[in-house]
């Protein structure tokens, strides 16, 4: 695949979407995550590296997305491995912008999304299909979440059934569905961040 073409991701993966306001770009996201910047890589190499290793994160240049905003995406298994904490509230405060976190893993049916802006948690949802447990719930579901099948209010009697396609639909409504990137012209190379 040509190095100037984007490669999508999303299945069995975790990613951040960071609204690219002012000085927010790939290097600033890498720094806010506490990663070492290893530099630019071709898209295919970067996505493969982030998906296959536990200590690398691929970060995009700003990309057009929902609400006519630009979004920097950061993806990698590192973001959901045990021992790694991704705090969207802290990241949004540090970067002074909106930060979203998405994770989906169809084997365990783990599905999560979170949204924070300028240091305030707006929404959080987590679900593990193997057990049927809702593991996090903060705030009220918006229309995209309701379209994904979430109830307006969570009670002990509420049944929730969410899948990978629902995570991608919420990502599309809030920022970018990263599976849609494949084959589109790349606005620049990916950058790779490494955990120490």
C-alpha positions as CSV (number, residue, x, y, z in Angstrom):
1,X,0.0,0.0,0.0
2,X,1.3,3.5,-0.9
3,X,2.9,5.3,2.0
4,X,0.8,8.4,1.3
5,X,-2.5,6.5,1.9
6,X,-4.1,6.3,5.4
7,X,-4.7,2.9,7.1
8,X,-7.7,2.5,9.3
9,X,-8.0,0.7,12.6
10,X,-10.5,0.2,15.4
11,X,-11.3,-3.5,15.8
12,X,-9.7,-5.1,18.9
13,X,-8.0,-1.7,19.6
14,X,-8.1,1.4,21.8
15,X,-7.7,4.9,20.6
16,X,-7.9,8.6,21.7
17,X,-9.5,11.4,19.7
18,X,-8.1,14.8,20.7
19,X,-9.7,18.0,19.2
20,X,-6.9,19.8,17.4
21,X,-7.3,23.3,18.9
22,X,-4.5,25.8,18.5
23,X,-1.3,24.0,19.5
24,X,-2.7,20.5,19.7
25,X,-0.9,18.2,17.3
26,X,0.8,14.8,17.2
27,X,3.9,15.8,19.2
28,X,1.8,17.6,21.9
29,X,-0.4,14.5,22.3
30,X,2.6,12.2,22.5
31,X,4.1,14.5,25.2
32,X,0.8,14.7,27.2
33,X,0.7,10.9,27.2
34,X,4.2,10.8,28.7
35,X,5.6,8.9,25.7
36,X,9.0,9.3,24.0
37,X,8.6,10.7,20.5
38,X,10.3,8.2,18.1
39,X,9.5,10.3,15.0
40,X,7.6,9.9,11.8
41,X,6.7,6.5,10.2
42,X,4.7,5.5,7.1
43,X,1.0,4.8,7.9
44,X,1.0,1.0,7.4
45,X,4.2,0.5,9.5
46,X,2.9,2.7,12.3
47,X,-0.6,1.1,12.5
48,X,1.0,-2.4,12.5
49,X,3.5,-1.5,15.1
50,X,0.8,0.0,17.4
51,X,-1.5,-3.0,17.0
52,X,1.2,-5.7,17.5
53,X,3.2,-4.2,20.3
54,X,2.4,-3.3,23.9
55,X,4.6,-0.2,24.2
56,X,4.0,1.8,21.0
57,X,1.3,4.3,20.1
58,X,0.7,5.7,16.6
59,X,-0.5,9.3,16.4
60,X,-2.0,10.9,13.4
61,X,-1.7,14.5,12.1
62,X,-5.0,16.5,12.5
63,X,-7.8,14.9,10.5
64,X,-11.2,16.4,9.6
65,X,-14.1,14.9,11.5
66,X,-17.3,15.4,13.3
67,X,-18.7,18.9,14.1
68,X,-16.4,20.4,11.4
69,X,-13.4,19.9,13.8
70,X,-9.9,18.6,13.3
71,X,-9.0,15.5,15.4
72,X,-5.6,13.9,16.3
73,X,-6.1,10.2,16.8
74,X,-3.7,8.1,19.0
75,X,-4.0,4.3,18.8
76,X,-2.2,1.3,20.2
77,X,-2.6,-1.8,22.4
78,X,-0.6,0.1,25.0
79,X,-3.7,2.2,25.8
80,X,-5.7,-0.8,27.1
81,X,-3.0,-3.1,28.5
82,X,-3.1,-3.8,32.2
83,X,-1.2,-1.2,34.2
84,X,-1.8,1.6,31.7
85,X,-4.1,4.3,32.8
86,X,-5.6,6.7,30.3
87,X,-7.2,9.6,32.1
88,X,-9.2,11.7,29.7
89,X,-10.0,14.3,32.3
90,X,-6.3,14.9,33.0
91,X,-5.4,14.9,29.3
92,X,-8.2,17.3,28.4
93,X,-7.1,19.6,31.2
94,X,-3.4,19.4,30.2
95,X,-4.2,20.0,26.5
96,X,-7.0,22.4,27.1
97,X,-9.3,20.7,24.6
98,X,-11.8,17.8,24.2
99,X,-10.4,14.3,24.6
100,X,-12.3,11.1,23.9
101,X,-11.3,7.5,24.6
102,X,-12.6,4.5,22.8
103,X,-11.9,0.8,23.2
104,X,-13.3,-2.3,21.7
105,X,-12.3,-6.0,21.9
106,X,-14.7,-8.4,20.4
107,X,-13.2,-11.5,22.1
108,X,-14.1,-10.4,25.6
109,X,-16.8,-8.0,24.3
110,X,-15.1,-5.1,26.1
111,X,-16.6,-1.8,24.8
112,X,-15.8,1.6,26.3
113,X,-16.0,5.3,25.5
114,X,-15.3,8.4,27.5
115,X,-15.4,12.1,26.7
116,X,-13.9,15.0,28.7
117,X,-13.4,18.7,27.9
118,X,-11.1,21.1,29.6
119,X,-10.7,19.0,32.7
120,X,-14.3,17.9,33.1
121,X,-15.7,14.5,32.5
122,X,-18.8,14.7,30.3
123,X,-19.6,11.1,29.6
124,X,-18.3,7.6,30.4
125,X,-19.6,4.2,29.4
126,X,-18.1,0.8,29.8
127,X,-19.4,-2.7,29.1
128,X,-18.1,-6.2,29.3
129,X,-20.3,-8.6,27.2
130,X,-18.8,-11.8,28.7
131,X,-20.5,-10.9,32.0
132,X,-23.1,-8.5,30.8
133,X,-21.8,-5.9,33.3
134,X,-21.9,-2.1,32.7
135,X,-18.5,-1.2,34.3
136,X,-18.8,2.6,34.0
137,X,-21.6,5.1,33.5
138,X,-21.3,8.8,34.0
139,X,-23.6,11.5,32.5
140,X,-26.5,11.1,30.2
141,X,-26.3,9.3,26.8
142,X,-26.4,11.6,23.8
143,X,-28.4,10.8,20.6
144,X,-25.5,8.8,19.1
145,X,-25.4,6.6,22.2
146,X,-29.2,6.2,22.2
147,X,-29.0,5.1,18.6
148,X,-26.4,2.5,19.7
149,X,-29.1,1.1,22.1
150,X,-28.2,2.7,25.4
151,X,-31.1,3.6,27.7
152,X,-31.6,7.1,28.9
153,X,-31.2,6.0,32.5
154,X,-29.3,2.9,33.9
155,X,-31.2,0.9,36.5
156,X,-30.6,-2.5,38.0
157,X,-33.2,-4.0,35.6
158,X,-31.7,-2.4,32.5
159,X,-30.3,-4.8,29.9
160,X,-27.5,-3.3,27.8
161,X,-26.2,-5.0,24.7
162,X,-23.4,-3.1,22.9
163,X,-21.0,-4.3,20.2
164,X,-18.0,-3.1,18.3
165,X,-20.1,-1.4,15.6
166,X,-21.7,0.7,18.3
167,X,-18.3,2.0,19.6
168,X,-17.4,2.9,16.0
169,X,-20.8,4.7,15.5
170,X,-20.3,6.8,18.7
171,X,-16.8,7.6,17.5
172,X,-18.1,8.7,14.2
173,X,-20.7,11.0,15.8
174,X,-18.2,12.5,18.3
175,X,-15.0,12.7,16.3
176,X,-13.9,10.1,13.7
177,X,-14.6,6.4,13.0
178,X,-11.1,5.3,12.4
179,X,-12.1,2.3,10.2
180,X,-13.1,4.9,7.5
181,X,-9.6,6.1,7.1
182,X,-8.4,3.3,4.9
183,X,-7.4,4.3,1.4
184,X,-7.8,8.0,1.8
185,X,-4.9,10.3,1.0
186,X,-2.8,10.9,4.1
187,X,-2.3,14.6,5.2
188,X,1.1,13.6,6.6
189,X,2.9,10.7,8.3
190,X,2.1,9.1,11.6
191,X,4.3,9.7,14.6
192,X,5.2,6.9,17.0
193,X,5.3,7.4,20.7
194,X,7.0,4.8,23.0
195,X,6.3,4.0,26.6
196,X,9.4,3.8,28.7
